[in-house]
Amino acid sequence: MGIPVATTLDRLRHDLRVYAELCDAPYDDAVVDPVLEIFADAWANSVVGVRTTTHAVPERQVNARVQYPGPATELVGRLRAAGFVEYIGHPMEALLDEIVAMPVAGAVDLALGSGVQKVWFVLGRTLPVDEALRLPGIPDAARGHAEHLNRYGGEVGIIALDFAARTMNLYSQVLMPEVIGAADIVTMLDDLGMTPPGAAELAVFAGTFNVYRTFSWDSPRMVRICFPRRVESATLPGDLHPVLAAFATGPVAAPDRRHTVYAAYGPADRYYKIQTEYTSTAAAAFPGGAAPRIR
């Protein structure tokens, strides 16, 4: 994947503004700068990605995400000390405490218009679904989908906690392209009562390298299910939505231009996401140590 490329905070600030302008998303210095400054070494020297969605402009955000190079306990301690994450007695706090006590690689997700949004953790070993569902604080909705989670993936490789939305993402292990085909995606969405897929997106996302689901503590339903694909510029499905093509032209510090595109489905909508590998992923943590194939 190449050698990790260091950047500077000034260059990163400039480039993040470019990304926000490319997709008409907000950029607020007052929320961006404190997070860049507190984790300056990570932003300058660790693995950084930049992503957006095809939501309508009022809801569209650009997010910058950085892998934290130190212990996860230190990451959460710094977030809490800075007031970016507050404990108010929500069950997700017990889950967070349990996760950081495990061998994990942590990361921070910064929404450029609103501040710290999410913390996520690549597990040191993928957990069988039933083991993951026994973690304290896991939403009942996730436990209620145990059969689905076991059928499609069967393991959990990443757990993400969105403190802004009060939701949790469970990511499967890295999957080989032959594991989840177009028929599987159609069946999953139908079984879950999600928006049905079209032929164009099935052609792109069949063979997804991961399935991740979003759950809340307030509903028994799955909030969202998502299918990613890792691509190069030559294989980017920019015709799915103009935001994907525009965002992919943004500046990078990495030696190669690579992206992950996603199709996300809810009960009443479908949208796309794109994450650009702003820096090299040579030092990135992946579930089970296996980087997803580029297709």
Backbone bond lengths (Angstrom), bond angles and torsions (degrees), N, CA, C in turn:
res aa  C-N    CA-C-N  psi(-1)  N-CA   C-N-CA  omega(-1)  CA-C   N-CA-C  phi
1 M - - - 1.461 - - 1.522 112.12 -
2 G 1.324 118.87 -2.88 1.445 120.87 -179.60 1.506 112.23 95.99
3 I 1.331 115.89 179.74 1.454 122.55 -177.64 1.523 108.78 -93.30
4 P 1.348 118.98 136.36 1.455 120.36 177.13 1.526 110.85 -54.12
5 V 1.324 117.30 136.14 1.448 122.21 -177.04 1.524 108.79 -107.95
6 A 1.329 116.61 120.38 1.451 120.66 177.89 1.526 109.30 -74.56
7 T 1.328 116.10 152.00 1.452 121.21 175.32 1.518 107.70 -132.14
8 T 1.298 117.43 -175.20 1.469 121.86 176.67 1.521 108.14 -121.67
9 L 1.325 115.96 158.74 1.456 119.00 179.02 1.525 111.53 -63.80
10 D 1.332 117.18 -36.28 1.462 119.41 178.83 1.526 110.93 -63.91
11 R 1.315 115.85 -44.08 1.466 118.22 178.45 1.526 110.55 -65.14
12 L 1.336 116.83 -41.63 1.449 120.29 -179.55 1.524 110.99 -62.99
13 R 1.342 117.43 -44.44 1.458 120.26 177.73 1.533 110.58 -56.78
14 H 1.313 115.64 -47.29 1.465 120.05 179.84 1.518 110.95 -58.95
15 D 1.321 116.13 -47.01 1.460 119.85 -175.31 1.526 111.62 -69.67
16 L 1.320 117.46 -36.00 1.458 119.22 177.77 1.528 110.88 -65.81
17 R 1.312 116.90 -35.82 1.470 119.60 174.79 1.527 110.78 -61.93
18 V 1.328 116.02 -39.75 1.467 119.85 178.30 1.526 110.05 -61.09
19 Y 1.315 117.00 -45.17 1.465 120.19 179.08 1.527 111.21 -60.81
20 A 1.326 117.02 -42.78 1.460 119.72 179.13 1.526 110.98 -62.03
21 E 1.331 116.12 -40.48 1.464 119.95 179.25 1.525 111.78 -68.00
22 L 1.325 116.97 -34.65 1.466 120.45 -178.78 1.519 112.40 -61.05
23 C 1.323 116.74 -30.77 1.470 117.85 -176.99 1.529 112.38 -124.56
24 D 1.332 116.60 24.62 1.468 121.70 174.12 1.522 112.44 53.76
25 A 1.320 115.64 44.29 1.460 121.40 -179.89 1.528 109.43 -108.19
26 P 1.323 117.80 155.73 1.465 120.35 -177.81 1.535 112.57 -73.58
27 Y 1.320 114.68 152.45 1.470 122.69 172.98 1.519 106.37 -137.79
28 D 1.321 116.49 120.83 1.465 121.65 -176.65 1.525 108.64 -122.02
29 D 1.330 115.97 110.12 1.465 120.42 179.05 1.521 112.27 -54.91
30 A 1.321 116.11 -35.46 1.465 120.15 -174.52 1.518 112.52 -65.16
31 V 1.331 117.81 -27.18 1.461 119.51 178.14 1.522 112.17 -101.26
32 V 1.328 116.85 -24.94 1.467 119.85 -178.48 1.524 111.50 -78.39
33 D 1.321 116.72 -50.14 1.463 120.04 -172.15 1.531 114.39 -58.63
34 P 1.341 120.00 -43.35 1.472 117.99 179.61 1.524 112.97 -60.25
35 V 1.331 117.90 -37.32 1.463 120.34 -179.13 1.527 110.52 -73.05
36 L 1.326 117.09 -37.70 1.461 119.48 175.84 1.524 110.90 -64.02
37 E 1.317 117.05 -41.90 1.462 120.44 -175.83 1.532 111.87 -70.31
38 I 1.322 117.27 -43.03 1.466 120.19 -177.09 1.517 111.65 -65.61
39 F 1.330 116.63 -34.95 1.462 121.00 179.96 1.533 110.58 -112.19
40 A 1.323 115.98 38.57 1.470 121.25 -172.83 1.525 112.31 -57.11
41 D 1.324 117.98 -43.51 1.463 119.98 -177.02 1.526 111.08 -64.38
42 A 1.327 116.19 -39.46 1.465 119.31 179.37 1.524 110.79 -66.38
43 W 1.326 117.44 -46.47 1.468 119.61 -179.53 1.523 111.53 -61.12
44 A 1.331 116.55 -35.18 1.463 120.04 -175.93 1.520 113.26 -82.18
45 N 1.331 117.81 -24.10 1.465 119.13 -170.06 1.526 115.41 -130.27
46 S 1.334 118.64 -8.83 1.454 120.01 -177.39 1.524 110.39 -103.14
47 V 1.326 116.02 -162.85 1.465 121.99 -174.88 1.531 108.83 -89.79
48 V 1.330 116.46 123.72 1.458 122.51 -176.30 1.527 109.60 -123.46
49 G 1.320 116.35 134.34 1.456 122.54 172.20 1.513 109.85 -125.08
50 V 1.331 116.69 155.97 1.462 122.18 178.26 1.520 107.58 -130.32
51 R 1.346 117.28 131.73 1.462 119.03 -175.77 1.516 111.96 -140.55
52 T 1.329 113.91 160.51 1.458 121.01 174.15 1.519 108.64 -148.33
53 T 1.337 115.19 -179.69 1.453 121.97 -179.74 1.527 109.51 -127.49
54 T 1.327 114.86 172.89 1.465 119.95 174.36 1.525 111.59 -98.27
55 H 1.328 117.01 21.22 1.461 119.32 172.26 1.533 109.40 -57.57
56 A 1.325 115.88 158.98 1.455 120.45 174.68 1.531 109.36 -59.79
57 V 1.319 116.32 153.52 1.462 122.11 -171.00 1.537 113.86 -52.84
58 P 1.304 121.59 -41.85 1.474 117.00 -178.92 1.523 113.58 -61.40
59 E 1.354 117.10 -28.81 1.462 120.63 -178.62 1.522 113.44 -98.62
60 R 1.320 116.97 -10.65 1.466 119.59 -173.44 1.527 110.54 -73.91
61 Q 1.325 115.97 134.57 1.461 122.78 176.71 1.523 108.66 -125.96
62 V 1.307 115.52 155.45 1.469 121.92 164.61 1.521 107.07 -106.00
63 N 1.309 116.17 134.02 1.459 122.23 178.75 1.518 109.80 -117.18
64 A 1.316 116.16 137.32 1.460 122.18 169.89 1.519 107.13 -109.10
65 R 1.320 116.46 134.17 1.461 120.00 -176.96 1.516 109.37 -129.90
66 V 1.326 115.80 137.66 1.455 120.70 -175.48 1.520 109.58 -131.70
67 Q 1.337 115.56 136.89 1.460 120.94 174.48 1.521 108.58 -79.61
68 Y 1.329 116.03 128.97 1.455 120.56 -178.01 1.524 109.41 -83.74
69 P 1.334 118.83 127.86 1.466 120.28 -174.46 1.522 115.10 -80.60
70 G 1.342 117.70 -10.05 1.459 120.58 -178.28 1.511 112.23 -102.71
71 P 1.341 117.11 -171.11 1.462 121.15 179.82 1.528 111.78 -63.13
72 A 1.329 115.53 147.14 1.460 120.15 -179.71 1.526 111.26 -63.81
73 T 1.313 117.34 -34.08 1.466 120.09 177.84 1.530 110.56 -62.08
74 E 1.313 116.22 -38.30 1.467 120.52 177.73 1.522 110.81 -66.51
75 L 1.338 116.17 -42.48 1.467 120.72 178.21 1.523 110.70 -56.92
76 V 1.323 117.25 -51.28 1.456 120.43 -177.46 1.525 110.43 -66.53
77 G 1.330 117.26 -37.77 1.457 120.16 176.92 1.512 112.08 -59.94
78 R 1.315 117.30 -41.14 1.464 120.65 179.55 1.524 111.35 -69.96
79 L 1.336 116.52 -38.32 1.466 119.83 177.10 1.524 111.18 -62.83
80 R 1.325 116.25 -41.72 1.469 119.94 -179.39 1.527 111.15 -70.63
81 A 1.323 116.71 -41.21 1.458 120.07 -179.40 1.531 111.36 -62.60
82 A 1.329 115.91 -33.16 1.464 120.28 179.97 1.521 112.73 -84.72
83 G 1.329 117.38 -5.01 1.452 120.78 -179.77 1.508 114.54 81.53
84 F 1.338 117.51 11.44 1.466 120.49 179.40 1.525 111.89 -78.78
85 V 1.313 117.38 -26.76 1.460 123.28 175.66 1.517 107.49 -128.60
86 E 1.328 116.47 126.02 1.456 121.44 -179.02 1.524 110.06 -118.30
87 Y 1.323 115.30 138.34 1.459 121.27 175.59 1.528 108.18 -93.05
88 I 1.341 115.40 122.83 1.458 120.36 -178.37 1.527 111.62 -127.29
89 G 1.343 116.61 13.25 1.454 120.22 -179.65 1.509 114.39 92.58
90 H 1.329 117.78 15.44 1.465 121.90 178.64 1.526 109.42 -80.75
91 P 1.346 119.07 147.08 1.468 121.12 -179.51 1.528 114.13 -58.42
92 M 1.338 117.47 -26.17 1.460 118.60 -178.74 1.536 111.31 -64.72
93 E 1.325 116.69 -21.27 1.461 119.33 179.29 1.524 111.01 -70.21
94 A 1.342 117.00 -39.09 1.467 120.30 175.83 1.516 110.36 -64.62
95 L 1.333 116.33 -37.94 1.460 120.50 177.86 1.527 110.50 -65.48
96 L 1.318 116.75 -43.36 1.462 120.56 178.81 1.524 110.73 -60.78
97 D 1.314 117.33 -44.78 1.466 120.35 179.36 1.532 111.45 -60.86
98 E 1.324 115.99 -38.27 1.462 119.90 179.56 1.524 111.00 -68.32
99 I 1.330 116.70 -40.58 1.465 120.75 -177.58 1.521 110.87 -64.93
100 V 1.335 117.44 -45.99 1.462 119.20 -174.26 1.524 111.85 -71.17
101 A 1.328 117.10 -14.34 1.468 119.96 174.70 1.521 111.68 -80.39
102 M 1.320 117.09 -8.27 1.458 122.85 179.04 1.529 109.34 -94.85
103 P 1.332 118.46 164.42 1.464 119.66 172.39 1.528 110.18 -72.84
104 V 1.319 116.50 106.21 1.462 122.25 -176.91 1.526 109.56 -140.77
105 A 1.328 115.64 160.41 1.465 122.69 169.68 1.518 107.31 -109.92
106 G 1.331 117.41 122.04 1.457 121.26 -174.61 1.511 112.84 -96.32
107 A 1.332 115.10 162.30 1.457 121.65 178.33 1.524 109.32 -152.23
108 V 1.324 115.46 159.22 1.465 122.88 -178.83 1.523 108.72 -121.28
109 D 1.320 115.12 139.70 1.459 122.38 178.93 1.523 107.86 -114.78
110 L 1.344 116.91 117.61 1.459 123.53 -176.61 1.525 109.60 -109.80
111 A 1.333 117.48 116.65 1.459 122.07 172.29 1.524 108.01 -82.23
112 L 1.326 117.10 123.83 1.460 121.04 -171.39 1.524 113.51 -67.43
113 G 1.328 116.87 -16.16 1.454 119.46 179.03 1.507 114.69 -104.40
114 S 1.356 117.42 -8.98 1.463 118.07 -174.26 1.525 115.08 -140.84
115 G 1.334 119.44 -11.57 1.455 120.92 175.88 1.514 113.62 107.81
116 V 1.336 116.32 -163.83 1.458 121.34 -178.08 1.526 109.08 -58.90
117 Q 1.325 114.84 127.12 1.461 120.09 -177.06 1.518 112.24 -112.94
118 K 1.303 116.53 -39.79 1.458 119.07 -167.67 1.520 109.81 -147.70
119 V 1.326 115.44 147.98 1.458 121.49 166.67 1.523 106.50 -121.44
120 W 1.308 116.07 138.83 1.464 118.63 -179.60 1.517 110.33 -138.57
121 F 1.334 113.90 156.48 1.452 120.44 -168.92 1.525 110.17 -137.47
122 V 1.324 115.31 122.70 1.456 121.20 172.01 1.520 106.68 -83.89
123 L 1.305 116.84 120.22 1.456 120.97 -175.41 1.525 110.83 -72.55
124 G 1.336 115.46 141.05 1.461 119.73 179.42 1.517 112.95 -62.21
125 R 1.320 116.25 -29.08 1.465 121.84 169.75 1.519 107.15 -137.84
126 T 1.316 116.51 142.15 1.451 118.77 176.92 1.528 108.99 -67.14
127 L 1.319 116.05 140.95 1.457 121.74 -177.68 1.520 110.08 -101.87
128 P 1.331 118.07 134.64 1.463 118.83 167.79 1.525 109.38 -54.31
129 V 1.319 116.20 144.04 1.463 120.33 -175.61 1.523 111.78 -52.32
130 D 1.313 117.64 -46.45 1.468 119.39 -176.57 1.520 112.06 -62.60
131 E 1.327 117.30 -33.75 1.465 120.31 176.47 1.521 110.89 -69.24
132 A 1.329 116.07 -43.12 1.464 119.79 179.25 1.526 111.27 -62.16
133 L 1.323 116.95 -37.30 1.459 120.48 -177.64 1.520 112.92 -72.89
134 R 1.321 117.06 -11.24 1.464 119.99 175.75 1.525 112.58 -86.97
135 L 1.325 117.86 -5.86 1.463 120.07 179.32 1.532 109.95 -62.32
136 P 1.320 117.55 138.63 1.473 119.25 179.31 1.517 110.76 -63.73
137 G 1.329 115.66 140.81 1.453 120.62 177.24 1.510 114.87 89.08
138 I 1.335 118.67 -7.34 1.463 121.07 177.95 1.536 109.03 -60.56
139 P 1.328 118.94 135.87 1.472 119.49 179.23 1.532 112.06 -60.94
140 D 1.313 116.06 143.56 1.462 119.99 175.91 1.524 111.12 -58.90
141 A 1.322 116.91 -30.91 1.464 120.21 179.66 1.524 111.39 -60.22
142 A 1.334 117.11 -37.84 1.467 119.97 178.48 1.522 110.24 -66.18
143 R 1.317 116.35 -44.36 1.470 119.84 178.96 1.526 110.44 -62.41
144 G 1.330 116.56 -33.21 1.454 120.39 178.66 1.516 113.73 -69.61
145 H 1.325 117.45 -13.75 1.466 122.24 178.26 1.528 111.39 -109.22
146 A 1.321 117.39 25.66 1.463 121.11 -176.87 1.526 111.98 -58.28
147 E 1.308 117.74 -42.17 1.464 120.27 -177.86 1.521 110.75 -63.30
148 H 1.318 116.85 -44.40 1.468 121.45 177.23 1.531 111.06 -61.42
149 L 1.322 116.70 -45.91 1.463 120.68 -178.46 1.524 111.49 -63.51
150 N 1.312 116.75 -37.54 1.464 119.95 178.21 1.529 111.62 -71.45
151 R 1.316 117.02 -35.93 1.465 119.71 -177.64 1.523 111.73 -70.15
152 Y 1.322 116.60 -39.81 1.462 120.28 -175.46 1.531 109.85 -112.46
153 G 1.294 116.51 84.03 1.462 123.36 179.17 1.506 111.43 118.91
154 G 1.327 116.59 -65.93 1.459 121.02 176.28 1.513 114.68 83.21
155 E 1.335 118.14 -7.08 1.459 121.83 179.28 1.524 109.38 -138.60
156 V 1.324 115.74 158.06 1.463 122.46 176.82 1.519 107.83 -115.91
157 G 1.338 116.22 126.52 1.456 120.81 -178.17 1.519 114.45 -110.77
158 I 1.333 116.50 -25.35 1.465 122.24 -179.92 1.518 107.96 -140.32
159 I 1.318 115.83 140.58 1.461 121.75 171.13 1.521 107.66 -124.19
160 A 1.329 116.25 129.26 1.466 121.07 178.51 1.516 109.71 -122.57
161 L 1.316 116.13 141.95 1.459 122.45 -179.63 1.523 108.72 -121.37
162 D 1.326 115.19 120.28 1.458 122.20 179.80 1.530 107.73 -98.98
163 F 1.333 116.27 101.92 1.456 120.57 -176.91 1.519 111.66 -73.76
164 A 1.329 117.70 -22.30 1.463 119.92 178.74 1.529 110.68 -74.88
165 A 1.337 117.10 -43.79 1.463 121.40 -177.27 1.523 113.24 -94.26
166 R 1.345 117.57 -9.46 1.463 122.62 -175.31 1.530 110.54 57.68
167 T 1.324 114.62 52.05 1.458 121.30 177.07 1.515 109.85 -131.72
168 M 1.333 115.13 166.63 1.459 122.63 179.16 1.520 108.93 -131.65
169 N 1.328 116.16 138.71 1.461 121.66 173.19 1.521 109.51 -107.31
170 L 1.320 116.31 134.81 1.464 122.71 169.79 1.516 108.10 -112.44
171 Y 1.332 116.39 119.71 1.459 122.63 179.34 1.531 108.66 -102.78
172 S 1.310 115.91 137.48 1.461 119.30 175.99 1.522 109.87 -71.90
173 Q 1.335 115.27 176.85 1.449 120.32 169.32 1.537 109.57 -66.41
174 V 1.334 117.71 168.44 1.461 121.06 174.14 1.525 108.37 -67.88
175 L 1.336 115.58 127.47 1.460 122.12 -175.27 1.526 110.83 -106.18
176 M 1.311 116.27 146.11 1.463 121.21 172.70 1.528 108.70 -74.87
177 P 1.330 118.12 153.34 1.473 120.58 -174.53 1.523 114.73 -58.18
178 E 1.318 117.43 -27.08 1.466 119.07 -176.77 1.530 113.33 -80.27
179 V 1.314 118.50 -5.90 1.472 120.33 -173.47 1.532 112.13 -75.55
180 I 1.338 117.38 -46.39 1.464 121.89 -177.14 1.528 108.72 -116.47
181 G 1.326 115.46 107.73 1.453 120.34 178.71 1.518 112.21 -97.62
182 A 1.324 116.12 -179.34 1.464 121.00 -178.92 1.526 111.15 -59.95
183 A 1.332 117.69 -41.57 1.468 120.58 -179.52 1.522 111.19 -63.58
184 D 1.331 116.94 -35.11 1.466 120.11 177.82 1.530 110.83 -65.01
185 I 1.320 116.65 -41.47 1.468 120.32 179.62 1.522 110.23 -63.53
186 V 1.336 116.22 -44.90 1.469 120.20 178.56 1.527 110.25 -59.01
187 T 1.325 116.89 -46.22 1.463 121.10 -178.72 1.517 111.32 -64.28
188 M 1.322 117.49 -45.64 1.455 120.93 179.36 1.521 111.75 -56.83
189 L 1.323 115.89 -49.32 1.462 119.61 -176.60 1.523 111.23 -65.42
190 D 1.313 116.31 -38.29 1.461 119.60 178.35 1.527 110.82 -66.48
191 D 1.314 116.91 -45.46 1.468 120.73 -179.76 1.525 112.02 -61.05
192 L 1.334 115.59 -35.47 1.464 120.52 -176.20 1.524 112.85 -87.69
193 G 1.321 117.95 -6.67 1.456 120.68 -177.81 1.515 112.51 72.83
194 M 1.328 116.38 31.00 1.462 121.13 179.46 1.532 110.43 -93.11
195 T 1.319 116.15 167.24 1.458 122.06 177.09 1.522 109.60 -57.54
196 P 1.329 118.66 130.92 1.467 120.06 -179.06 1.526 111.71 -69.87
197 P 1.342 117.52 149.47 1.463 120.87 -179.28 1.522 111.80 -84.12
198 G 1.319 115.31 156.69 1.452 121.22 173.03 1.514 110.79 -95.52
199 A 1.316 115.78 168.44 1.462 120.98 -177.08 1.527 111.65 -63.04
200 A 1.339 117.21 -37.69 1.470 120.22 -176.12 1.520 111.08 -64.15
201 E 1.336 117.01 -44.26 1.460 117.85 -178.73 1.522 112.09 -73.83
202 L 1.329 117.03 -31.66 1.465 118.81 176.21 1.520 110.93 -62.97
203 A 1.319 116.47 -37.37 1.464 119.70 179.13 1.519 111.52 -63.78
204 V 1.325 116.26 -30.41 1.465 120.62 -179.14 1.522 111.90 -83.91
205 F 1.328 117.03 -44.23 1.467 120.05 -166.96 1.525 114.39 -99.65
206 A 1.318 118.91 -6.04 1.467 119.33 168.80 1.524 107.71 -59.87
207 G 1.317 117.00 134.66 1.455 119.98 -174.19 1.510 112.88 87.54
208 T 1.349 117.22 17.79 1.468 122.41 178.88 1.528 111.12 -50.39
209 F 1.331 115.98 147.00 1.470 119.11 -178.92 1.526 112.57 -89.16
210 N 1.337 116.79 -0.28 1.455 119.88 -175.35 1.519 108.02 -165.22
211 V 1.310 116.62 153.83 1.465 121.18 167.62 1.521 106.38 -125.90
212 Y 1.330 115.59 124.58 1.464 114.98 175.85 1.516 110.88 -128.25
213 R 1.316 112.79 145.12 1.452 121.28 -173.66 1.518 110.22 -122.56
214 T 1.328 115.15 148.19 1.459 121.99 178.59 1.524 109.04 -113.51
215 F 1.329 114.99 131.52 1.457 121.88 179.06 1.529 109.06 -127.86
216 S 1.334 115.34 154.01 1.462 120.05 172.88 1.527 108.71 -119.63
217 W 1.309 115.06 172.61 1.463 121.11 176.64 1.534 111.17 -92.01
218 D 1.343 116.07 1.19 1.465 120.09 -171.45 1.521 114.42 -111.41
219 S 1.324 117.46 -2.64 1.461 120.13 -176.95 1.523 109.46 -147.91
220 P 1.320 118.15 146.06 1.462 119.92 176.28 1.515 113.30 -77.89
221 R 1.316 117.66 -11.30 1.460 121.53 -178.13 1.529 111.10 -81.86
222 M 1.309 115.67 154.30 1.456 120.20 167.91 1.525 107.81 -72.65
223 V 1.317 116.91 132.36 1.461 120.78 -178.30 1.520 110.77 -73.54
224 R 1.328 115.92 -41.54 1.459 119.82 -171.36 1.520 109.15 -161.99
225 I 1.331 116.40 152.23 1.459 121.89 171.93 1.514 107.78 -133.04
226 C 1.315 116.41 142.87 1.455 120.80 -169.22 1.525 110.76 -136.85
227 F 1.349 114.85 143.07 1.465 122.29 -179.28 1.532 108.95 -126.77
228 P 1.339 118.66 116.18 1.464 121.35 -179.04 1.531 113.62 -100.53
229 R 1.317 114.97 159.37 1.463 122.10 171.80 1.524 107.79 -143.18
230 R 1.297 116.83 134.65 1.470 122.54 -179.52 1.527 108.40 -96.14
231 V 1.355 115.79 130.75 1.461 120.54 -171.62 1.530 110.88 -137.45
232 E 1.323 114.14 166.03 1.457 122.10 166.81 1.523 108.19 -104.61
233 S 1.314 116.62 174.99 1.462 119.61 -178.13 1.523 111.34 -57.15
234 A 1.327 116.58 -37.81 1.460 120.29 -176.03 1.520 112.80 -67.88
235 T 1.344 116.95 -24.17 1.469 119.85 -177.75 1.528 112.24 -111.20
236 L 1.320 117.69 9.05 1.458 120.97 178.60 1.529 109.89 -63.30
237 P 1.327 119.30 127.25 1.472 121.20 179.19 1.524 111.71 -83.26
238 G 1.319 115.95 62.22 1.452 120.89 -175.08 1.511 113.85 -64.20
239 D 1.332 117.33 -18.90 1.457 119.86 -179.58 1.524 112.39 -74.62
240 L 1.342 117.93 -11.36 1.461 119.51 177.00 1.523 112.12 -66.88
241 H 1.344 116.49 -34.36 1.469 120.45 -179.81 1.529 107.79 -165.20
242 P 1.335 117.70 138.57 1.477 119.34 -178.46 1.521 114.28 -61.78
243 V 1.325 118.91 -27.30 1.470 120.56 178.67 1.526 110.12 -62.42
244 L 1.322 118.03 -38.03 1.462 120.65 -179.62 1.522 110.47 -61.31
245 A 1.320 116.38 -46.93 1.464 120.46 -178.76 1.521 111.71 -65.96
246 A 1.329 117.13 -40.73 1.464 120.24 -178.78 1.521 111.32 -67.96
247 F 1.319 116.82 -46.22 1.458 121.44 -176.88 1.523 111.34 -62.42
248 A 1.318 116.55 -34.32 1.463 121.30 -177.55 1.515 113.19 -67.59
249 T 1.325 117.93 -9.90 1.471 121.09 178.14 1.528 111.62 -90.60
250 G 1.328 117.99 -1.25 1.456 121.24 -176.53 1.516 112.68 -64.72
251 P 1.335 116.93 162.16 1.465 121.51 -177.66 1.516 112.32 -69.07
252 V 1.327 116.09 147.91 1.468 121.67 176.71 1.525 109.48 -135.11
253 A 1.325 115.09 154.72 1.460 120.90 172.90 1.519 110.89 -101.62
254 A 1.311 117.09 -5.61 1.463 121.88 -178.61 1.529 110.96 -77.97
255 P 1.333 117.99 156.64 1.472 120.24 178.57 1.520 112.79 -71.88
256 D 1.326 117.72 -21.57 1.462 122.04 179.74 1.522 108.80 -126.91
257 R 1.322 115.48 155.70 1.464 120.42 -179.63 1.521 108.45 -103.76
258 R 1.350 115.72 106.73 1.459 121.52 -178.71 1.523 109.61 -132.05
259 H 1.322 114.25 154.91 1.458 120.32 -174.56 1.522 109.79 -143.15
260 T 1.329 115.56 160.49 1.456 121.73 165.26 1.516 107.01 -119.79
261 V 1.329 115.45 126.64 1.462 120.84 176.32 1.527 107.88 -108.63
262 Y 1.321 115.81 149.79 1.456 121.67 -174.14 1.526 109.79 -135.19
263 A 1.314 116.04 146.85 1.460 122.13 165.01 1.519 107.26 -111.32
264 A 1.332 116.67 125.87 1.465 122.26 -177.49 1.516 109.21 -118.33
265 Y 1.329 115.92 132.71 1.464 121.81 -175.36 1.515 110.43 -123.94
266 G 1.329 115.44 134.50 1.450 122.36 171.53 1.516 109.70 -122.70
267 P 1.316 117.55 -177.33 1.460 119.76 179.91 1.529 113.87 -62.61
268 A 1.339 117.30 -26.19 1.468 119.68 -173.99 1.523 113.49 -128.32
269 D 1.331 118.17 4.91 1.466 118.31 -176.74 1.523 111.05 -155.29
270 R 1.316 113.53 166.46 1.457 123.13 172.05 1.519 107.29 -141.94
271 Y 1.310 117.04 134.71 1.455 119.91 175.98 1.517 108.72 -144.38
272 Y 1.327 115.97 171.21 1.455 121.67 179.69 1.516 110.36 -114.53
273 K 1.311 115.01 157.97 1.465 122.41 173.87 1.520 108.33 -132.93
274 I 1.321 115.48 155.62 1.461 120.71 174.05 1.521 108.44 -139.54
275 Q 1.322 116.14 134.03 1.464 122.10 173.31 1.519 108.35 -120.94
276 T 1.318 115.35 125.76 1.456 122.00 177.27 1.522 109.37 -96.65
277 E 1.313 116.16 135.42 1.465 121.58 176.79 1.531 107.38 -77.68
278 Y 1.338 115.37 92.62 1.468 120.06 -176.06 1.520 110.86 -65.70
279 T 1.328 117.31 -39.62 1.460 121.54 173.81 1.519 108.78 -115.61
280 S 1.299 116.57 170.45 1.459 120.97 176.05 1.520 110.46 -60.28
281 T 1.323 115.91 145.34 1.463 120.76 176.26 1.522 111.73 -97.44
282 A 1.328 117.28 17.67 1.466 120.19 -178.20 1.522 111.85 -57.17
283 A 1.335 116.76 -34.34 1.465 120.16 -178.65 1.529 112.42 -102.08
284 A 1.321 117.19 11.67 1.464 119.97 -176.81 1.516 111.63 -71.95
285 A 1.331 115.20 147.73 1.461 121.32 173.55 1.523 108.91 -89.35
286 F 1.326 116.28 131.12 1.459 122.14 176.02 1.519 108.68 -125.31
287 P 1.345 117.73 149.56 1.460 120.14 178.51 1.530 111.41 -56.44
288 G 1.324 115.87 127.84 1.465 119.49 -179.39 1.512 113.52 70.56
289 G 1.346 117.68 7.24 1.458 121.10 179.92 1.512 114.25 74.81
290 A 1.337 118.00 9.56 1.462 121.77 -175.97 1.508 110.49 -106.54
291 A 1.328 117.07 116.65 1.472 120.54 176.91 1.531 109.83 -74.18
292 P 1.319 118.33 139.27 1.456 120.25 177.67 1.530 112.01 -62.74
293 R 1.303 115.49 144.52 1.457 120.04 177.16 1.520 110.96 -64.68
294 I 1.315 115.49 146.99 1.464 121.70 172.62 1.522 107.15 -92.78
295 R 1.339 117.17 125.26 1.455 120.88 -175.76 1.522 110.10 -127.95
